């Protein structure tokens, strides 16, 4: 990109934005050299952006939420997140699943705007934490997050059960 946009728009994604959001998710996967792991689709994402569960309450939220960064009407970045919970704080939190800005639009403050919007949302929702993971090889992202005030926790490791391992683990509940 040759010049800074006059006024980028930061807004919540709606189910109708799922196609544009999913294109950005695929661009993120390509950047992380993980395109082969993208097995979802925009239609399912649209459903999850709009689904609010089965209970009727003021606390209802979609399964997943996203904030889009737009420049000249084009989605060029996103922050996709959901609510988690801290048992020690007894407060909800926001877990940032992915933050991504197309390479041509980096360096103009969109990532900062997306993170700042999430922090504002965390305050509004009385969250105890805003947290996320970062790949250990992604030094530019780590430096950016630290510059924004994040602490990179070295004493914690992510755990994951996926694919057939979920069924294998679930089968152990029949004991």
Chimera marker file (.cmm) of the C-alpha trace (Angstrom):
<marker_set name="trace">
<marker id="1" x="0.000" y="0.000" z="0.000" r="1" g="1" b="0" radius="0.5"/>
<marker id="2" x="1.417" y="3.367" z="-0.978" r="1" g="1" b="0" radius="0.5"/>
<marker id="3" x="-0.279" y="5.736" z="1.468" r="1" g="1" b="0" radius="0.5"/>
<marker id="4" x="-2.049" y="5.730" z="4.786" r="1" g="1" b="0" radius="0.5"/>
<marker id="5" x="-5.835" y="5.519" z="4.491" r="1" g="1" b="0" radius="0.5"/>
<marker id="6" x="-7.676" y="8.638" z="5.583" r="1" g="1" b="0" radius="0.5"/>
<marker id="7" x="-9.912" y="6.860" z="8.064" r="1" g="1" b="0" radius="0.5"/>
<marker id="8" x="-9.976" y="3.103" z="8.490" r="1" g="1" b="0" radius="0.5"/>
<marker id="9" x="-13.214" y="1.707" z="9.855" r="1" g="1" b="0" radius="0.5"/>
<marker id="10" x="-13.141" y="-0.684" z="12.817" r="1" g="1" b="0" radius="0.5"/>
<marker id="11" x="-16.474" y="-2.445" z="13.345" r="1" g="1" b="0" radius="0.5"/>
<marker id="12" x="-18.067" y="-5.640" z="14.587" r="1" g="1" b="0" radius="0.5"/>
<marker id="13" x="-18.457" y="-8.366" z="11.989" r="1" g="1" b="0" radius="0.5"/>
<marker id="14" x="-21.946" y="-9.614" z="11.194" r="1" g="1" b="0" radius="0.5"/>
<marker id="15" x="-22.934" y="-12.990" z="9.729" r="1" g="1" b="0" radius="0.5"/>
<marker id="16" x="-23.149" y="-11.256" z="6.325" r="1" g="1" b="0" radius="0.5"/>
<marker id="17" x="-19.396" y="-10.527" z="6.598" r="1" g="1" b="0" radius="0.5"/>
<marker id="18" x="-18.490" y="-14.211" z="6.815" r="1" g="1" b="0" radius="0.5"/>
<marker id="19" x="-17.215" y="-14.499" z="3.224" r="1" g="1" b="0" radius="0.5"/>
<marker id="20" x="-14.816" y="-11.556" z="3.597" r="1" g="1" b="0" radius="0.5"/>
<marker id="21" x="-13.767" y="-12.712" z="7.064" r="1" g="1" b="0" radius="0.5"/>
<marker id="22" x="-13.128" y="-16.250" z="5.850" r="1" g="1" b="0" radius="0.5"/>
<marker id="23" x="-10.917" y="-14.902" z="3.027" r="1" g="1" b="0" radius="0.5"/>
<marker id="24" x="-8.851" y="-13.122" z="5.680" r="1" g="1" b="0" radius="0.5"/>
<marker id="25" x="-8.692" y="-16.333" z="7.733" r="1" g="1" b="0" radius="0.5"/>
<marker id="26" x="-7.308" y="-18.142" z="4.672" r="1" g="1" b="0" radius="0.5"/>
<marker id="27" x="-4.749" y="-15.343" z="4.189" r="1" g="1" b="0" radius="0.5"/>
<marker id="28" x="-3.700" y="-15.775" z="7.831" r="1" g="1" b="0" radius="0.5"/>
<marker id="29" x="-3.334" y="-19.520" z="7.335" r="1" g="1" b="0" radius="0.5"/>
<marker id="30" x="-1.195" y="-18.908" z="4.256" r="1" g="1" b="0" radius="0.5"/>
<marker id="31" x="1.000" y="-16.453" z="6.199" r="1" g="1" b="0" radius="0.5"/>
<marker id="32" x="1.471" y="-19.043" z="8.950" r="1" g="1" b="0" radius="0.5"/>
<marker id="33" x="2.104" y="-21.786" z="6.357" r="1" g="1" b="0" radius="0.5"/>
<marker id="34" x="-0.946" y="-23.647" z="7.682" r="1" g="1" b="0" radius="0.5"/>
<marker id="35" x="-3.309" y="-23.475" z="4.680" r="1" g="1" b="0" radius="0.5"/>
<marker id="36" x="-3.583" y="-27.268" z="4.735" r="1" g="1" b="0" radius="0.5"/>
<marker id="37" x="-5.286" y="-27.022" z="8.144" r="1" g="1" b="0" radius="0.5"/>
<marker id="38" x="-8.163" y="-24.838" z="6.944" r="1" g="1" b="0" radius="0.5"/>
<marker id="39" x="-11.101" y="-27.224" z="6.698" r="1" g="1" b="0" radius="0.5"/>
<marker id="40" x="-13.946" y="-24.911" z="7.717" r="1" g="1" b="0" radius="0.5"/>
<marker id="41" x="-16.077" y="-22.698" z="5.513" r="1" g="1" b="0" radius="0.5"/>
<marker id="42" x="-17.690" y="-19.272" z="5.432" r="1" g="1" b="0" radius="0.5"/>
<marker id="43" x="-21.235" y="-20.641" z="5.838" r="1" g="1" b="0" radius="0.5"/>
<marker id="44" x="-20.394" y="-22.306" z="9.152" r="1" g="1" b="0" radius="0.5"/>
<marker id="45" x="-18.569" y="-19.176" z="10.284" r="1" g="1" b="0" radius="0.5"/>
<marker id="46" x="-21.662" y="-17.099" z="9.462" r="1" g="1" b="0" radius="0.5"/>
<marker id="47" x="-23.773" y="-19.420" z="11.604" r="1" g="1" b="0" radius="0.5"/>
<marker id="48" x="-21.357" y="-19.119" z="14.535" r="1" g="1" b="0" radius="0.5"/>
<marker id="49" x="-21.190" y="-15.330" z="14.241" r="1" g="1" b="0" radius="0.5"/>
<marker id="50" x="-24.966" y="-15.207" z="14.619" r="1" g="1" b="0" radius="0.5"/>
<marker id="51" x="-25.696" y="-18.109" z="16.982" r="1" g="1" b="0" radius="0.5"/>
<marker id="52" x="-26.441" y="-17.095" z="20.547" r="1" g="1" b="0" radius="0.5"/>
<marker id="53" x="-27.036" y="-20.423" z="22.219" r="1" g="1" b="0" radius="0.5"/>
<marker id="54" x="-30.269" y="-21.784" z="23.626" r="1" g="1" b="0" radius="0.5"/>
<marker id="55" x="-30.708" y="-19.813" z="26.859" r="1" g="1" b="0" radius="0.5"/>
<marker id="56" x="-32.493" y="-16.498" z="26.889" r="1" g="1" b="0" radius="0.5"/>
<marker id="57" x="-30.456" y="-14.046" z="28.922" r="1" g="1" b="0" radius="0.5"/>
<marker id="58" x="-28.871" y="-10.626" z="28.800" r="1" g="1" b="0" radius="0.5"/>
<marker id="59" x="-25.467" y="-12.340" z="28.826" r="1" g="1" b="0" radius="0.5"/>
<marker id="60" x="-26.053" y="-14.158" z="25.528" r="1" g="1" b="0" radius="0.5"/>
<marker id="61" x="-23.289" y="-13.806" z="22.974" r="1" g="1" b="0" radius="0.5"/>
<marker id="62" x="-22.564" y="-15.504" z="19.673" r="1" g="1" b="0" radius="0.5"/>
<marker id="63" x="-20.262" y="-18.525" z="19.740" r="1" g="1" b="0" radius="0.5"/>
<marker id="64" x="-17.578" y="-16.340" z="18.199" r="1" g="1" b="0" radius="0.5"/>
<marker id="65" x="-17.264" y="-12.614" z="17.590" r="1" g="1" b="0" radius="0.5"/>
<marker id="66" x="-15.022" y="-10.646" z="15.273" r="1" g="1" b="0" radius="0.5"/>
<marker id="67" x="-13.974" y="-7.091" z="14.686" r="1" g="1" b="0" radius="0.5"/>
<marker id="68" x="-13.108" y="-6.081" z="11.137" r="1" g="1" b="0" radius="0.5"/>
<marker id="69" x="-10.700" y="-3.414" z="9.958" r="1" g="1" b="0" radius="0.5"/>
<marker id="70" x="-11.855" y="-1.916" z="6.665" r="1" g="1" b="0" radius="0.5"/>
<marker id="71" x="-10.077" y="0.437" z="4.313" r="1" g="1" b="0" radius="0.5"/>
<marker id="72" x="-12.047" y="1.950" z="1.433" r="1" g="1" b="0" radius="0.5"/>
<marker id="73" x="-14.856" y="-0.540" z="2.098" r="1" g="1" b="0" radius="0.5"/>
<marker id="74" x="-12.547" y="-3.577" z="1.894" r="1" g="1" b="0" radius="0.5"/>
<marker id="75" x="-11.944" y="-5.874" z="4.884" r="1" g="1" b="0" radius="0.5"/>
<marker id="76" x="-8.159" y="-5.893" z="5.388" r="1" g="1" b="0" radius="0.5"/>
<marker id="77" x="-7.808" y="-7.155" z="8.949" r="1" g="1" b="0" radius="0.5"/>
<marker id="78" x="-9.660" y="-8.827" z="11.777" r="1" g="1" b="0" radius="0.5"/>
<marker id="79" x="-9.637" y="-9.876" z="15.400" r="1" g="1" b="0" radius="0.5"/>
<marker id="80" x="-11.672" y="-13.026" z="16.078" r="1" g="1" b="0" radius="0.5"/>
<marker id="81" x="-12.456" y="-13.756" z="19.724" r="1" g="1" b="0" radius="0.5"/>
<marker id="82" x="-14.754" y="-15.453" z="22.206" r="1" g="1" b="0" radius="0.5"/>
<marker id="83" x="-15.544" y="-15.353" z="25.906" r="1" g="1" b="0" radius="0.5"/>
<marker id="84" x="-13.571" y="-17.504" z="28.309" r="1" g="1" b="0" radius="0.5"/>
<marker id="85" x="-13.513" y="-17.574" z="32.091" r="1" g="1" b="0" radius="0.5"/>
<marker id="86" x="-10.952" y="-17.213" z="34.881" r="1" g="1" b="0" radius="0.5"/>
<marker id="87" x="-11.737" y="-19.400" z="37.853" r="1" g="1" b="0" radius="0.5"/>
<marker id="88" x="-9.166" y="-17.594" z="40.011" r="1" g="1" b="0" radius="0.5"/>
<marker id="89" x="-10.598" y="-14.154" z="39.214" r="1" g="1" b="0" radius="0.5"/>
<marker id="90" x="-14.200" y="-15.415" z="38.922" r="1" g="1" b="0" radius="0.5"/>
<marker id="91" x="-14.588" y="-13.144" z="35.932" r="1" g="1" b="0" radius="0.5"/>
<marker id="92" x="-15.150" y="-13.616" z="32.242" r="1" g="1" b="0" radius="0.5"/>
<marker id="93" x="-12.337" y="-12.904" z="29.853" r="1" g="1" b="0" radius="0.5"/>
<marker id="94" x="-11.811" y="-12.424" z="26.166" r="1" g="1" b="0" radius="0.5"/>
<marker id="95" x="-9.703" y="-14.940" z="24.290" r="1" g="1" b="0" radius="0.5"/>
<marker id="96" x="-8.321" y="-13.557" z="21.052" r="1" g="1" b="0" radius="0.5"/>
<marker id="97" x="-8.166" y="-16.521" z="18.698" r="1" g="1" b="0" radius="0.5"/>
<marker id="98" x="-6.641" y="-14.650" z="15.761" r="1" g="1" b="0" radius="0.5"/>
<marker id="99" x="-5.456" y="-11.154" z="14.919" r="1" g="1" b="0" radius="0.5"/>
<marker id="100" x="-4.419" y="-10.526" z="11.329" r="1" g="1" b="0" radius="0.5"/>
<marker id="101" x="-3.863" y="-7.606" z="8.993" r="1" g="1" b="0" radius="0.5"/>
<marker id="102" x="-3.080" y="-8.140" z="5.322" r="1" g="1" b="0" radius="0.5"/>
<marker id="103" x="0.656" y="-7.483" z="4.748" r="1" g="1" b="0" radius="0.5"/>
<marker id="104" x="-0.015" y="-4.543" z="2.401" r="1" g="1" b="0" radius="0.5"/>
<marker id="105" x="-1.882" y="-2.765" z="5.226" r="1" g="1" b="0" radius="0.5"/>
<marker id="106" x="0.564" y="-3.356" z="8.069" r="1" g="1" b="0" radius="0.5"/>
<marker id="107" x="2.402" y="-0.520" z="9.740" r="1" g="1" b="0" radius="0.5"/>
<marker id="108" x="-0.492" y="1.949" z="9.623" r="1" g="1" b="0" radius="0.5"/>
<marker id="109" x="-1.942" y="1.161" z="13.035" r="1" g="1" b="0" radius="0.5"/>
<marker id="110" x="-4.739" y="-1.289" z="12.197" r="1" g="1" b="0" radius="0.5"/>
<marker id="111" x="-3.442" y="-4.019" z="14.524" r="1" g="1" b="0" radius="0.5"/>
<marker id="112" x="-3.196" y="-1.482" z="17.317" r="1" g="1" b="0" radius="0.5"/>
<marker id="113" x="-6.756" y="-0.286" z="16.641" r="1" g="1" b="0" radius="0.5"/>
<marker id="114" x="-8.082" y="-3.857" z="16.693" r="1" g="1" b="0" radius="0.5"/>
<marker id="115" x="-6.334" y="-4.666" z="19.985" r="1" g="1" b="0" radius="0.5"/>
<marker id="116" x="-7.416" y="-1.372" z="21.536" r="1" g="1" b="0" radius="0.5"/>
<marker id="117" x="-11.033" y="-2.089" z="20.555" r="1" g="1" b="0" radius="0.5"/>
<marker id="118" x="-10.778" y="-5.504" z="22.233" r="1" g="1" b="0" radius="0.5"/>
<marker id="119" x="-9.323" y="-3.912" z="25.380" r="1" g="1" b="0" radius="0.5"/>
<marker id="120" x="-12.203" y="-1.414" z="25.439" r="1" g="1" b="0" radius="0.5"/>
<marker id="121" x="-14.650" y="-4.289" z="25.065" r="1" g="1" b="0" radius="0.5"/>
<marker id="122" x="-12.942" y="-6.184" z="27.898" r="1" g="1" b="0" radius="0.5"/>
<marker id="123" x="-13.412" y="-3.160" z="30.154" r="1" g="1" b="0" radius="0.5"/>
<marker id="124" x="-17.060" y="-2.738" z="29.141" r="1" g="1" b="0" radius="0.5"/>
<marker id="125" x="-17.747" y="-6.418" z="29.851" r="1" g="1" b="0" radius="0.5"/>
<marker id="126" x="-15.858" y="-6.324" z="33.183" r="1" g="1" b="0" radius="0.5"/>
<marker id="127" x="-13.404" y="-8.954" z="31.998" r="1" g="1" b="0" radius="0.5"/>
<marker id="128" x="-10.485" y="-9.992" z="34.134" r="1" g="1" b="0" radius="0.5"/>
<marker id="129" x="-8.254" y="-10.834" z="31.186" r="1" g="1" b="0" radius="0.5"/>
<marker id="130" x="-7.610" y="-10.344" z="27.512" r="1" g="1" b="0" radius="0.5"/>
<marker id="131" x="-5.364" y="-13.140" z="26.367" r="1" g="1" b="0" radius="0.5"/>
<marker id="132" x="-4.130" y="-14.980" z="23.289" r="1" g="1" b="0" radius="0.5"/>
<marker id="133" x="-1.385" y="-17.244" z="21.999" r="1" g="1" b="0" radius="0.5"/>
<marker id="134" x="1.359" y="-16.452" z="19.536" r="1" g="1" b="0" radius="0.5"/>
<marker id="135" x="3.535" y="-18.813" z="17.518" r="1" g="1" b="0" radius="0.5"/>
<marker id="136" x="7.043" y="-18.906" z="18.961" r="1" g="1" b="0" radius="0.5"/>
<marker id="137" x="8.633" y="-18.227" z="15.560" r="1" g="1" b="0" radius="0.5"/>
<marker id="138" x="6.560" y="-15.116" z="14.884" r="1" g="1" b="0" radius="0.5"/>
<marker id="139" x="9.037" y="-12.556" z="16.230" r="1" g="1" b="0" radius="0.5"/>
<marker id="140" x="7.344" y="-9.541" z="14.559" r="1" g="1" b="0" radius="0.5"/>
<marker id="141" x="4.043" y="-10.408" z="16.275" r="1" g="1" b="0" radius="0.5"/>
<marker id="142" x="5.740" y="-11.039" z="19.632" r="1" g="1" b="0" radius="0.5"/>
<marker id="143" x="7.517" y="-7.673" z="19.436" r="1" g="1" b="0" radius="0.5"/>
<marker id="144" x="4.253" y="-5.944" z="18.462" r="1" g="1" b="0" radius="0.5"/>
<marker id="145" x="2.334" y="-7.524" z="21.343" r="1" g="1" b="0" radius="0.5"/>
<marker id="146" x="5.037" y="-6.615" z="23.852" r="1" g="1" b="0" radius="0.5"/>
<marker id="147" x="5.090" y="-3.058" z="22.520" r="1" g="1" b="0" radius="0.5"/>
<marker id="148" x="1.314" y="-2.949" z="23.097" r="1" g="1" b="0" radius="0.5"/>
<marker id="149" x="1.843" y="-3.946" z="26.744" r="1" g="1" b="0" radius="0.5"/>
<marker id="150" x="1.278" y="-7.697" z="26.598" r="1" g="1" b="0" radius="0.5"/>
<marker id="151" x="3.323" y="-10.108" z="28.679" r="1" g="1" b="0" radius="0.5"/>
<marker id="152" x="4.449" y="-13.196" z="26.779" r="1" g="1" b="0" radius="0.5"/>
<marker id="153" x="4.067" y="-16.023" z="29.276" r="1" g="1" b="0" radius="0.5"/>
<marker id="154" x="6.908" y="-18.525" z="29.034" r="1" g="1" b="0" radius="0.5"/>
<marker id="155" x="5.793" y="-20.803" z="31.852" r="1" g="1" b="0" radius="0.5"/>
<marker id="156" x="2.546" y="-21.898" z="30.165" r="1" g="1" b="0" radius="0.5"/>
<marker id="157" x="2.169" y="-24.361" z="27.292" r="1" g="1" b="0" radius="0.5"/>
<marker id="158" x="-0.899" y="-24.782" z="25.100" r="1" g="1" b="0" radius="0.5"/>
<marker id="159" x="-2.582" y="-28.183" z="25.040" r="1" g="1" b="0" radius="0.5"/>
<marker id="160" x="-4.814" y="-29.392" z="22.247" r="1" g="1" b="0" radius="0.5"/>
<marker id="161" x="-6.908" y="-32.447" z="21.515" r="1" g="1" b="0" radius="0.5"/>
<marker id="162" x="-8.321" y="-32.550" z="17.981" r="1" g="1" b="0" radius="0.5"/>
<marker id="163" x="-9.445" y="-34.871" z="15.213" r="1" g="1" b="0" radius="0.5"/>
<marker id="164" x="-9.667" y="-38.535" z="16.110" r="1" g="1" b="0" radius="0.5"/>
<marker id="165" x="-8.036" y="-37.845" z="19.477" r="1" g="1" b="0" radius="0.5"/>
<marker id="166" x="-11.272" y="-36.148" z="20.641" r="1" g="1" b="0" radius="0.5"/>
<marker id="167" x="-13.255" y="-39.325" z="19.939" r="1" g="1" b="0" radius="0.5"/>
<marker id="168" x="-10.580" y="-41.447" z="21.605" r="1" g="1" b="0" radius="0.5"/>
<marker id="169" x="-10.645" y="-39.285" z="24.736" r="1" g="1" b="0" radius="0.5"/>
<marker id="170" x="-14.456" y="-39.161" z="24.779" r="1" g="1" b="0" radius="0.5"/>
<marker id="171" x="-14.628" y="-42.958" z="24.594" r="1" g="1" b="0" radius="0.5"/>
<marker id="172" x="-12.806" y="-43.084" z="27.941" r="1" g="1" b="0" radius="0.5"/>
<marker id="173" x="-15.837" y="-41.467" z="29.618" r="1" g="1" b="0" radius="0.5"/>
<marker id="174" x="-17.828" y="-44.689" z="29.244" r="1" g="1" b="0" radius="0.5"/>
<marker id="175" x="-15.951" y="-46.341" z="32.089" r="1" g="1" b="0" radius="0.5"/>
<link id1="1" id2="2" r="1" g="1" b="0" radius="0.2"/>
<link id1="2" id2="3" r="1" g="1" b="0" radius="0.2"/>
<link id1="3" id2="4" r="1" g="1" b="0" radius="0.2"/>
<link id1="4" id2="5" r="1" g="1" b="0" radius="0.2"/>
<link id1="5" id2="6" r="1" g="1" b="0" radius="0.2"/>
<link id1="6" id2="7" r="1" g="1" b="0" radius="0.2"/>
<link id1="7" id2="8" r="1" g="1" b="0" radius="0.2"/>
<link id1="8" id2="9" r="1" g="1" b="0" radius="0.2"/>
<link id1="9" id2="10" r="1" g="1" b="0" radius="0.2"/>
<link id1="10" id2="11" r="1" g="1" b="0" radius="0.2"/>
<link id1="11" id2="12" r="1" g="1" b="0" radius="0.2"/>
<link id1="12" id2="13" r="1" g="1" b="0" radius="0.2"/>
<link id1="13" id2="14" r="1" g="1" b="0" radius="0.2"/>
<link id1="14" id2="15" r="1" g="1" b="0" radius="0.2"/>
<link id1="15" id2="16" r="1" g="1" b="0" radius="0.2"/>
<link id1="16" id2="17" r="1" g="1" b="0" radius="0.2"/>
<link id1="17" id2="18" r="1" g="1" b="0" radius="0.2"/>
<link id1="18" id2="19" r="1" g="1" b="0" radius="0.2"/>
<link id1="19" id2="20" r="1" g="1" b="0" radius="0.2"/>
<link id1="20" id2="21" r="1" g="1" b="0" radius="0.2"/>
<link id1="21" id2="22" r="1" g="1" b="0" radius="0.2"/>
<link id1="22" id2="23" r="1" g="1" b="0" radius="0.2"/>
<link id1="23" id2="24" r="1" g="1" b="0" radius="0.2"/>
<link id1="24" id2="25" r="1" g="1" b="0" radius="0.2"/>
<link id1="25" id2="26" r="1" g="1" b="0" radius="0.2"/>
<link id1="26" id2="27" r="1" g="1" b="0" radius="0.2"/>
<link id1="27" id2="28" r="1" g="1" b="0" radius="0.2"/>
<link id1="28" id2="29" r="1" g="1" b="0" radius="0.2"/>
<link id1="29" id2="30" r="1" g="1" b="0" radius="0.2"/>
<link id1="30" id2="31" r="1" g="1" b="0" radius="0.2"/>
<link id1="31" id2="32" r="1" g="1" b="0" radius="0.2"/>
<link id1="32" id2="33" r="1" g="1" b="0" radius="0.2"/>
<link id1="33" id2="34" r="1" g="1" b="0" radius="0.2"/>
<link id1="34" id2="35" r="1" g="1" b="0" radius="0.2"/>
<link id1="35" id2="36" r="1" g="1" b="0" radius="0.2"/>
<link id1="36" id2="37" r="1" g="1" b="0" radius="0.2"/>
<link id1="37" id2="38" r="1" g="1" b="0" radius="0.2"/>
<link id1="38" id2="39" r="1" g="1" b="0" radius="0.2"/>
<link id1="39" id2="40" r="1" g="1" b="0" radius="0.2"/>
<link id1="40" id2="41" r="1" g="1" b="0" radius="0.2"/>
<link id1="41" id2="42" r="1" g="1" b="0" radius="0.2"/>
<link id1="42" id2="43" r="1" g="1" b="0" radius="0.2"/>
<link id1="43" id2="44" r="1" g="1" b="0" radius="0.2"/>
<link id1="44" id2="45" r="1" g="1" b="0" radius="0.2"/>
<link id1="45" id2="46" r="1" g="1" b="0" radius="0.2"/>
<link id1="46" id2="47" r="1" g="1" b="0" radius="0.2"/>
<link id1="47" id2="48" r="1" g="1" b="0" radius="0.2"/>
<link id1="48" id2="49" r="1" g="1" b="0" radius="0.2"/>
<link id1="49" id2="50" r="1" g="1" b="0" radius="0.2"/>
<link id1="50" id2="51" r="1" g="1" b="0" radius="0.2"/>
<link id1="51" id2="52" r="1" g="1" b="0" radius="0.2"/>
<link id1="52" id2="53" r="1" g="1" b="0" radius="0.2"/>
<link id1="53" id2="54" r="1" g="1" b="0" radius="0.2"/>
<link id1="54" id2="55" r="1" g="1" b="0" radius="0.2"/>
<link id1="55" id2="56" r="1" g="1" b="0" radius="0.2"/>
<link id1="56" id2="57" r="1" g="1" b="0" radius="0.2"/>
<link id1="57" id2="58" r="1" g="1" b="0" radius="0.2"/>
<link id1="58" id2="59" r="1" g="1" b="0" radius="0.2"/>
<link id1="59" id2="60" r="1" g="1" b="0" radius="0.2"/>
<link id1="60" id2="61" r="1" g="1" b="0" radius="0.2"/>
<link id1="61" id2="62" r="1" g="1" b="0" radius="0.2"/>
<link id1="62" id2="63" r="1" g="1" b="0" radius="0.2"/>
<link id1="63" id2="64" r="1" g="1" b="0" radius="0.2"/>
<link id1="64" id2="65" r="1" g="1" b="0" radius="0.2"/>
<link id1="65" id2="66" r="1" g="1" b="0" radius="0.2"/>
<link id1="66" id2="67" r="1" g="1" b="0" radius="0.2"/>
<link id1="67" id2="68" r="1" g="1" b="0" radius="0.2"/>
<link id1="68" id2="69" r="1" g="1" b="0" radius="0.2"/>
<link id1="69" id2="70" r="1" g="1" b="0" radius="0.2"/>
<link id1="70" id2="71" r="1" g="1" b="0" radius="0.2"/>
<link id1="71" id2="72" r="1" g="1" b="0" radius="0.2"/>
<link id1="72" id2="73" r="1" g="1" b="0" radius="0.2"/>
<link id1="73" id2="74" r="1" g="1" b="0" radius="0.2"/>
<link id1="74" id2="75" r="1" g="1" b="0" radius="0.2"/>
<link id1="75" id2="76" r="1" g="1" b="0" radius="0.2"/>
<link id1="76" id2="77" r="1" g="1" b="0" radius="0.2"/>
<link id1="77" id2="78" r="1" g="1" b="0" radius="0.2"/>
<link id1="78" id2="79" r="1" g="1" b="0" radius="0.2"/>
<link id1="79" id2="80" r="1" g="1" b="0" radius="0.2"/>
<link id1="80" id2="81" r="1" g="1" b="0" radius="0.2"/>
<link id1="81" id2="82" r="1" g="1" b="0" radius="0.2"/>
<link id1="82" id2="83" r="1" g="1" b="0" radius="0.2"/>
<link id1="83" id2="84" r="1" g="1" b="0" radius="0.2"/>
<link id1="84" id2="85" r="1" g="1" b="0" radius="0.2"/>
<link id1="85" id2="86" r="1" g="1" b="0" radius="0.2"/>
<link id1="86" id2="87" r="1" g="1" b="0" radius="0.2"/>
<link id1="87" id2="88" r="1" g="1" b="0" radius="0.2"/>
<link id1="88" id2="89" r="1" g="1" b="0" radius="0.2"/>
<link id1="89" id2="90" r="1" g="1" b="0" radius="0.2"/>
<link id1="90" id2="91" r="1" g="1" b="0" radius="0.2"/>
<link id1="91" id2="92" r="1" g="1" b="0" radius="0.2"/>
<link id1="92" id2="93" r="1" g="1" b="0" radius="0.2"/>
<link id1="93" id2="94" r="1" g="1" b="0" radius="0.2"/>
<link id1="94" id2="95" r="1" g="1" b="0" radius="0.2"/>
<link id1="95" id2="96" r="1" g="1" b="0" radius="0.2"/>
<link id1="96" id2="97" r="1" g="1" b="0" radius="0.2"/>
<link id1="97" id2="98" r="1" g="1" b="0" radius="0.2"/>
<link id1="98" id2="99" r="1" g="1" b="0" radius="0.2"/>
<link id1="99" id2="100" r="1" g="1" b="0" radius="0.2"/>
<link id1="100" id2="101" r="1" g="1" b="0" radius="0.2"/>
<link id1="101" id2="102" r="1" g="1" b="0" radius="0.2"/>
<link id1="102" id2="103" r="1" g="1" b="0" radius="0.2"/>
<link id1="103" id2="104" r="1" g="1" b="0" radius="0.2"/>
<link id1="104" id2="105" r="1" g="1" b="0" radius="0.2"/>
<link id1="105" id2="106" r="1" g="1" b="0" radius="0.2"/>
<link id1="106" id2="107" r="1" g="1" b="0" radius="0.2"/>
<link id1="107" id2="108" r="1" g="1" b="0" radius="0.2"/>
<link id1="108" id2="109" r="1" g="1" b="0" radius="0.2"/>
<link id1="109" id2="110" r="1" g="1" b="0" radius="0.2"/>
<link id1="110" id2="111" r="1" g="1" b="0" radius="0.2"/>
<link id1="111" id2="112" r="1" g="1" b="0" radius="0.2"/>
<link id1="112" id2="113" r="1" g="1" b="0" radius="0.2"/>
<link id1="113" id2="114" r="1" g="1" b="0" radius="0.2"/>
<link id1="114" id2="115" r="1" g="1" b="0" radius="0.2"/>
<link id1="115" id2="116" r="1" g="1" b="0" radius="0.2"/>
<link id1="116" id2="117" r="1" g="1" b="0" radius="0.2"/>
<link id1="117" id2="118" r="1" g="1" b="0" radius="0.2"/>
<link id1="118" id2="119" r="1" g="1" b="0" radius="0.2"/>
<link id1="119" id2="120" r="1" g="1" b="0" radius="0.2"/>
<link id1="120" id2="121" r="1" g="1" b="0" radius="0.2"/>
<link id1="121" id2="122" r="1" g="1" b="0" radius="0.2"/>
<link id1="122" id2="123" r="1" g="1" b="0" radius="0.2"/>
<link id1="123" id2="124" r="1" g="1" b="0" radius="0.2"/>
<link id1="124" id2="125" r="1" g="1" b="0" radius="0.2"/>
<link id1="125" id2="126" r="1" g="1" b="0" radius="0.2"/>
<link id1="126" id2="127" r="1" g="1" b="0" radius="0.2"/>
<link id1="127" id2="128" r="1" g="1" b="0" radius="0.2"/>
<link id1="128" id2="129" r="1" g="1" b="0" radius="0.2"/>
<link id1="129" id2="130" r="1" g="1" b="0" radius="0.2"/>
<link id1="130" id2="131" r="1" g="1" b="0" radius="0.2"/>
<link id1="131" id2="132" r="1" g="1" b="0" radius="0.2"/>
<link id1="132" id2="133" r="1" g="1" b="0" radius="0.2"/>
<link id1="133" id2="134" r="1" g="1" b="0" radius="0.2"/>
<link id1="134" id2="135" r="1" g="1" b="0" radius="0.2"/>
<link id1="135" id2="136" r="1" g="1" b="0" radius="0.2"/>
<link id1="136" id2="137" r="1" g="1" b="0" radius="0.2"/>
<link id1="137" id2="138" r="1" g="1" b="0" radius="0.2"/>
<link id1="138" id2="139" r="1" g="1" b="0" radius="0.2"/>
<link id1="139" id2="140" r="1" g="1" b="0" radius="0.2"/>
<link id1="140" id2="141" r="1" g="1" b="0" radius="0.2"/>
<link id1="141" id2="142" r="1" g="1" b="0" radius="0.2"/>
<link id1="142" id2="143" r="1" g="1" b="0" radius="0.2"/>
<link id1="143" id2="144" r="1" g="1" b="0" radius="0.2"/>
<link id1="144" id2="145" r="1" g="1" b="0" radius="0.2"/>
<link id1="145" id2="146" r="1" g="1" b="0" radius="0.2"/>
<link id1="146" id2="147" r="1" g="1" b="0" radius="0.2"/>
<link id1="147" id2="148" r="1" g="1" b="0" radius="0.2"/>
<link id1="148" id2="149" r="1" g="1" b="0" radius="0.2"/>
<link id1="149" id2="150" r="1" g="1" b="0" radius="0.2"/>
<link id1="150" id2="151" r="1" g="1" b="0" radius="0.2"/>
<link id1="151" id2="152" r="1" g="1" b="0" radius="0.2"/>
<link id1="152" id2="153" r="1" g="1" b="0" radius="0.2"/>
<link id1="153" id2="154" r="1" g="1" b="0" radius="0.2"/>
<link id1="154" id2="155" r="1" g="1" b="0" radius="0.2"/>
<link id1="155" id2="156" r="1" g="1" b="0" radius="0.2"/>
<link id1="156" id2="157" r="1" g="1" b="0" radius="0.2"/>
<link id1="157" id2="158" r="1" g="1" b="0" radius="0.2"/>
<link id1="158" id2="159" r="1" g="1" b="0" radius="0.2"/>
<link id1="159" id2="160" r="1" g="1" b="0" radius="0.2"/>
<link id1="160" id2="161" r="1" g="1" b="0" radius="0.2"/>
<link id1="161" id2="162" r="1" g="1" b="0" radius="0.2"/>
<link id1="162" id2="163" r="1" g="1" b="0" radius="0.2"/>
<link id1="163" id2="164" r="1" g="1" b="0" radius="0.2"/>
<link id1="164" id2="165" r="1" g="1" b="0" radius="0.2"/>
<link id1="165" id2="166" r="1" g="1" b="0" radius="0.2"/>
<link id1="166" id2="167" r="1" g="1" b="0" radius="0.2"/>
<link id1="167" id2="168" r="1" g="1" b="0" radius="0.2"/>
<link id1="168" id2="169" r="1" g="1" b="0" radius="0.2"/>
<link id1="169" id2="170" r="1" g="1" b="0" radius="0.2"/>
<link id1="170" id2="171" r="1" g="1" b="0" radius="0.2"/>
<link id1="171" id2="172" r="1" g="1" b="0" radius="0.2"/>
<link id1="172" id2="173" r="1" g="1" b="0" radius="0.2"/>
<link id1="173" id2="174" r="1" g="1" b="0" radius="0.2"/>
<link id1="174" id2="175" r="1" g="1" b="0" radius="0.2"/>
</marker_set>
